[in-house]
Amino acid sequence: MGTTEDITLACTAEQYLVELRRQSKQAGELIAGLTVAQFNWQPNAGRSWSIAQCLEHLTATNQVYLAAIRPAVQSSRGSQAEIVYRPGGWLTSRFIASMEPPPKQKFRAFRKIQPKPSQYRSEEVLSHFLSEQEDLAKFVSDSRQLDLGRIRFWNPFLKGVLFTVSSGLLLIGAHNRRHLWQAERVKEGKGFPS
């Protein structure tokens, strides 16, 4: 599929779907065989997110983005064409690239997508994440002939900022990669339960 940088800068709907499947597989492999304690353990004396919280955050974020993107696509009269997803300008490109792992910059999660400290069950969290990934894949498949670089939606987190749907999808992909990378690092944390 190319490098992560290639995916960030441009990809087809089919490449995007392949990446979604790869992320779903990675999430399943990430939690395979983990105990409840391991799944919920927070590094840095509880100041960093657990594996469970990373996946919960991704699920919540993707739900909010899709809820903002869908109405824009449904109400558009988008042109029909096989289109490559691209960021909508250099500033958006830089923002999307800043989400790629390993993080070069920290961002504070908005309250509505901050995971709560809890005793999450791995099967339930994974099921919610995979369901959201499938929902996203269905949206991409259903929209594959639309020029999503011409359809804009209001970013649900950055008030007053319009994004192209292509940019939103690329951002979701990069954000998923960032937090799956973070979740993988939890296992390497000092004090990770054995």
N, C-alpha and C positions, 0 to 999 in steps of 0.2 A: 503494500500500500504506500510505501514511501516513508519518509521520516515524519516525525511529529511536526517539524517545521513546515513540511509540505502540506500536511493536513490543516494546519493553522492558516496558511496563506490561501489555499484553494483546494477544493475537492469536489467530486461529483456526488450526486445523491447515493450512488452505489458504493462509493468509497466511504461515505459517511455511515451507511448502514453496516458495512464491514467493521468499521471502527466501533460502532455501538455494540455489535456482537462480541468484539474483542474485549470491550470494557465489561460487559456482562459476565463473560467467562472469567475475567480477572477477578471480579468481585466474588464469584463462586469459589474460585481457588483460594482466594484470600482468607475466607472464613472457614474453609474445610477443616474439620477436626479441632476447631477452637473450643475451649471450654467457655462457660458463661463468664467466668472471671477474666479470661484472656480477651474475650470479645468486648468487654466493658471496661477494661483497664485503661486508665488515662495516664500518659506519661507526664513528666515534669511536675510531679506531686499533684496531679489533678488539674494542672493549668492548661494542658493540651487535650485535644479530642481523642477519644477512643476510636477503635475501628468502627464500632457501632455508630458513634456520633458522626463520623465522616460519611458513612452511607446514608444515615438519616438526613444529613444536611444536603447531600446530593439529590435525594428523592424530593425533599421540600423545595429546593431551588428549581429543579426541573419542572415540577408541577406549576410553580408560579410563572416561570417563563412561558411554558406552553399555554397557560390560561391567557396570557397577554398576546401571544402570537396568533393563536387560532382565529379570534375574531377579525384580526387584520387581514388574514388570508381569505377568510370566508366572505368578507365584504369587498374584497378587491376585484378588479377586473384584470388580473395579472395576465401578461402575455404568455402564450404557450411556447415552450422551447426547452430543449435539453440544456440545462444551465449548470455552470460550475458555481459552487458557493464561494464567495469572496467577501472579505471584510469591506464594509462601506466607508472607506477612506483610511488615511494613514493613522489618525488618532485611534480609530477603532481597531486597526491592525495592532497597534502597540498595546492597547488594553487587552486584547485577546492573547497576545504573546506573553503578557505579564502573568497570565493565569497558568501558563504551561509549567510543568515540573522540571527541575526542582524550583521551588518558589524563590524568586529574587526579591520579592516585596511581600509584606504581610498586608492583608486586608481584614477589616473587622466585618464579620457576618452581620447582616441586618437582623434585627430581632425576630422577625417572622420566620427566618430560616435557621435560627440558632438551635441546635439540638440541646435537649435538656439532659442533665446527668440522670441516668436511670439504669436499671437492670434490663437492658434490651435482650430479646431472644433472637439469636442469629437467623433462624429460619424465617421469622416474621419480617425482620429488617431486610433480609435478602429478597424475600418475596415482594415487598413493596418497591424496592429498588428495581428489580427485574421487570415488574409490572410497568413502572414508569419508563423504563428503557423501551419496552415493547410499544407503549403508547407513543413515544417519540418516534420510533421506527415506523409505525403506522402513519403518523403524520407526514414523515419524510416521503414514504412510498406514495401516499395519496397526493402529495404536492410536487412530485418529481418533475412534472412537465411545466411547472410554473417558474417564472423568473422571480425568484425570491429575493434577488438583489434590488428589485424595484418596489417591492412591497415593504412598507414601514410599519412599525408598531411602537407604542410608547413603552420604554423600558420600565418594568415594574419596580425597579429599585432606585433608578436615577431619575427622579421626577423632572419632567419637562424635556427629557432626552429621547429623541427618535432613533431607533436602530433599524437597519434592514433586517428582514427575517434571516437572510443568509448570515449576517453578522451574529444574530442571536443564536443560531444553530452552531456556528463555529465556537462561540463563547461557551455554550453548554458542553461541547466536546472537550475543550481545553480545561474547563472547570472540573469536569469528571476526571480527566487525567491527573489534575493537580491533587485532588483529594483521594483518589485511589493510590497515588504515589505516597501521600501522607499516611494513609492507613497501612501501607506496606511497611513504612518506617516505624510504626508503633511496635511491631514485633521485635525490632532491634533495640528498643528502649531499655535503659538500665532499670531493672526491677520488673521486667515483663514476667508475669506469672508462668511458672513451669508446669 
